[in-house]
Amino acid sequence: MATPDELIPPLKQLIVDKLFLKVDPAEMDADKPLMDTYGIDSVSLFEIVVGLEEEYGIVLADDEFDIELFRSVRSIAEFAASKLDS
C-alpha cells in the first residue's frame, strides 16, 4: 500500500482544495502544525476527515479521533497509511 511519503503530496492538495487555502500545495511544509500555520480550526478538521473518507475510503470512528492525528500533513499521512494497510 501507500507509504506516508507517497500520501503527502495528494493530501496537501486535498487540504488546500477542501479548505480553500490560498497556498500552493507544493509549498506546504508537511511537518508544520496545520492549526498554527494555516489557521485551521475544528470545523476545518472535519472537512479533512470527510476528504479522507471520500478520497481513500478511510472512516474515522468517534473513539479514534485524536487532534494529534491532524497536527500536520505528515501526521495525517501516517494515519492514512496505517488505515490503508489494515
Secondary structure, DSSP 4 states (H G I P E B T S, - for coil): ---HHHHHHHHHHHHHHHHT-SS-GGGS-TTS-HHHHH---HHHHHHHHHHHHHHH-----GGG--GGGGSSHHHHHHHHHHHHH-
